[in-house]
Structure formats: C-alpha cells, structure tokens
Amino acid sequence: MKKQKNFDYTPYCNGTYFMGPNVIRLLEEAHLPLKKGMRILDLGCGKGLSSLYLAKEYEVTVFAADLWIAPTENYEFFRSLGMEDQIFPIYADANALPFAKGFFDAIISVDAYHYFRCRSRLFL
C-alpha cells in the first residue's frame, strides 16, 4: 500500500519547478533511510521541489544548494509555504562546499550529480 504524503505536490509538478525528471517520483521510489531531525544537503536542488519533499516527508532540515538557481528565488518559494525555518537555500558549487566534514547526516542529489564533474572527489 502506498504511503499517504504529508503534502499535495500536484500544483508544483509542472515546468515551473521541474528542471528534469519528476523529482517527487524519484524520491518516492528511493525509499531513503532518513529519520526525523537529520540534517540533509540537497545538492543540485534546482528550484527546490526535492528539498520541499525531503523536509515535508521526512521531517528533516534541508540545506538546498544549487549553482544555477538564485537562493533568493528558492527562499521566496520556501517562505511562501512556511518552510523557511526548515529549508535553507544556499548558492554552492559541489566542488567547493563551504561546510565542515561530517556536518550533514546525508547528501542527496537527484538527477544533478553528473553536472559536478567530481573535481574534488566529492563522491569518493
């Protein structure tokens, strides 16, 4: 039986928020082992739909990092949904992340990792 979602994503499942495949569907099918209260880096979050899903469905704190979408644009989206205290948009390059080692409980990248070129060996 399919789990009931904590939020209706339907109004956001369109060309305005999608920058590739349906991130909601991909995250649903991933069955991530996340626990309430974790600190997550959503690397390459695009317009923030994946960050919204992680925050709503797993009740985690999300740092929504992207190099192409302005953090102010994502902040306005998160704030319009009352999520500004749970999702923190930042401008960051995956090859030069400004975080301490071990700061995150998990790093998640949905359909974006192939843009990073792994110069810093991030995924090793």
C-alpha positions as a Markdown table, in Angstrom:
| # | Residue | x | y | z |
|---|---|---|---|---|
| 1 | Met | 0.0 | 0.0 | 0.0 |
| 2 | Lys | 1.3 | 3.5 | -0.9 |
| 3 | Lys | 2.1 | 5.8 | 2.0 |
| 4 | Gln | 0.0 | 8.9 | 2.3 |
| 5 | Lys | 2.0 | 12.0 | 1.6 |
| 6 | Asn | 2.3 | 14.9 | 4.1 |
| 7 | Phe | 1.7 | 17.5 | 1.4 |
| 8 | Asp | 0.0 | 17.9 | -2.0 |
| 9 | Tyr | 2.8 | 18.4 | -4.6 |
| 10 | Thr | 0.4 | 18.4 | -7.6 |
| 11 | Pro | 0.4 | 22.2 | -8.1 |
| 12 | Tyr | 4.2 | 22.2 | -8.3 |
| 13 | Cys | 4.6 | 19.2 | -10.6 |
| 14 | Asn | 5.0 | 21.3 | -13.7 |
| 15 | Gly | 7.5 | 23.1 | -15.9 |
| 16 | Thr | 7.9 | 25.9 | -13.4 |
| 17 | Tyr | 9.6 | 23.6 | -10.8 |
| 18 | Phe | 10.8 | 20.7 | -12.9 |
| 19 | Met | 14.3 | 21.0 | -14.3 |
| 20 | Gly | 14.4 | 17.4 | -15.5 |
| 21 | Pro | 12.6 | 14.2 | -14.4 |
| 22 | Asn | 9.9 | 14.2 | -11.8 |
| 23 | Val | 11.9 | 14.5 | -8.5 |
| 24 | Ile | 8.9 | 13.7 | -6.4 |
| 25 | Arg | 8.5 | 10.3 | -8.2 |
| 26 | Leu | 12.3 | 9.6 | -8.0 |
| 27 | Leu | 12.4 | 10.4 | -4.3 |
| 28 | Glu | 9.2 | 8.3 | -3.6 |
| 29 | Glu | 10.8 | 5.3 | -5.3 |
| 30 | Ala | 14.1 | 5.8 | -3.5 |
| 31 | His | 12.7 | 4.8 | 0.0 |
| 32 | Leu | 15.5 | 6.8 | 1.7 |
| 33 | Pro | 16.6 | 5.7 | 5.2 |
| 34 | Leu | 16.2 | 9.2 | 6.6 |
| 35 | Lys | 15.0 | 9.9 | 10.1 |
| 36 | Lys | 13.2 | 12.9 | 11.6 |
| 37 | Gly | 15.7 | 15.7 | 12.7 |
| 38 | Met | 18.5 | 14.7 | 10.3 |
| 39 | Arg | 20.5 | 17.5 | 8.6 |
| 40 | Ile | 20.5 | 16.9 | 4.8 |
| 41 | Leu | 22.3 | 18.6 | 1.9 |
| 42 | Asp | 20.2 | 18.6 | -1.2 |
| 43 | Leu | 23.0 | 19.1 | -3.7 |
| 44 | Gly | 21.8 | 20.5 | -7.1 |
| 45 | Cys | 18.3 | 21.2 | -5.7 |
| 46 | Gly | 17.3 | 23.3 | -8.7 |
| 47 | Lys | 14.0 | 25.1 | -8.0 |
| 48 | Gly | 13.7 | 23.3 | -4.6 |
| 49 | Leu | 11.0 | 20.8 | -5.1 |
| 50 | Ser | 13.2 | 17.9 | -3.9 |
| 51 | Ser | 14.1 | 20.0 | -0.8 |
| 52 | Leu | 10.5 | 20.6 | -0.1 |
| 53 | Tyr | 9.7 | 16.8 | -0.4 |
| 54 | Leu | 12.6 | 15.9 | 1.9 |
| 55 | Ala | 11.5 | 18.4 | 4.5 |
| 56 | Lys | 7.8 | 17.5 | 4.4 |
| 57 | Glu | 8.0 | 13.8 | 4.1 |
| 58 | Tyr | 11.0 | 13.0 | 6.3 |
| 59 | Glu | 10.8 | 16.0 | 8.7 |
| 60 | Val | 14.5 | 16.8 | 8.2 |
| 61 | Thr | 16.3 | 20.1 | 8.0 |
| 62 | Val | 17.4 | 20.7 | 4.4 |
| 63 | Phe | 20.2 | 22.8 | 3.0 |
| 64 | Ala | 19.1 | 23.4 | -0.6 |
| 65 | Ala | 22.3 | 24.0 | -2.6 |
| 66 | Asp | 22.4 | 25.0 | -6.2 |
| 67 | Leu | 24.8 | 26.8 | -8.5 |
| 68 | Trp | 22.2 | 27.8 | -11.2 |
| 69 | Ile | 19.2 | 28.9 | -9.2 |
| 70 | Ala | 19.4 | 32.0 | -7.0 |
| 71 | Pro | 19.0 | 31.3 | -3.3 |
| 72 | Thr | 16.6 | 34.2 | -3.0 |
| 73 | Glu | 14.3 | 32.7 | -5.6 |
| 74 | Asn | 14.2 | 29.4 | -3.6 |
| 75 | Tyr | 13.9 | 31.2 | -0.3 |
| 76 | Glu | 10.8 | 33.0 | -1.6 |
| 77 | Phe | 9.3 | 29.7 | -2.6 |
| 78 | Phe | 10.1 | 28.0 | 0.7 |
| 79 | Arg | 8.8 | 31.0 | 2.6 |
| 80 | Ser | 5.5 | 31.1 | 0.7 |
| 81 | Leu | 4.9 | 27.6 | 2.1 |
| 82 | Gly | 6.0 | 28.4 | 5.6 |
| 83 | Met | 9.1 | 26.2 | 5.3 |
| 84 | Glu | 11.8 | 28.9 | 5.8 |
| 85 | Asp | 12.8 | 27.5 | 9.2 |
| 86 | Gln | 13.3 | 24.0 | 7.8 |
| 87 | Ile | 14.8 | 24.6 | 4.3 |
| 88 | Phe | 17.8 | 26.8 | 3.9 |
| 89 | Pro | 18.7 | 27.8 | 0.3 |
| 90 | Ile | 22.3 | 28.4 | -0.5 |
| 91 | Tyr | 24.5 | 29.1 | -3.5 |
| 92 | Ala | 27.2 | 26.5 | -3.6 |
| 93 | Asp | 29.4 | 24.7 | -6.0 |
| 94 | Ala | 29.6 | 20.9 | -5.4 |
| 95 | Asn | 33.3 | 21.1 | -5.9 |
| 96 | Ala | 33.9 | 23.7 | -3.2 |
| 97 | Leu | 31.3 | 23.1 | -0.5 |
| 98 | Pro | 31.5 | 25.5 | 2.5 |
| 99 | Phe | 30.7 | 23.0 | 5.2 |
| 100 | Ala | 32.7 | 21.2 | 7.8 |
| 101 | Lys | 33.3 | 17.5 | 7.3 |
| 102 | Gly | 30.5 | 15.5 | 9.0 |
| 103 | Phe | 28.1 | 18.5 | 9.1 |
| 104 | Phe | 25.4 | 16.5 | 7.2 |
| 105 | Asp | 23.8 | 13.2 | 8.1 |
| 106 | Ala | 23.3 | 12.7 | 4.3 |
| 107 | Ile | 24.0 | 14.3 | 1.0 |
| 108 | Ile | 21.3 | 13.7 | -1.6 |
| 109 | Ser | 21.5 | 14.6 | -5.3 |
| 110 | Val | 18.5 | 13.9 | -7.6 |
| 111 | Asp | 19.4 | 14.0 | -11.2 |
| 112 | Ala | 22.2 | 16.5 | -10.8 |
| 113 | Tyr | 25.4 | 14.7 | -9.8 |
| 114 | His | 26.5 | 14.3 | -13.4 |
| 115 | Tyr | 26.9 | 18.2 | -13.6 |
| 116 | Phe | 29.5 | 18.3 | -10.8 |
| 117 | Arg | 32.5 | 16.7 | -12.7 |
| 118 | Cys | 33.8 | 15.4 | -9.4 |
| 119 | Arg | 36.9 | 17.6 | -9.5 |
| 120 | Ser | 37.0 | 17.5 | -5.7 |
| 121 | Arg | 36.4 | 13.7 | -5.5 |
| 122 | Leu | 33.2 | 14.5 | -3.6 |
| 123 | Phe | 31.6 | 11.1 | -4.2 |
| 124 | Leu | 34.7 | 9.0 | -3.3 |
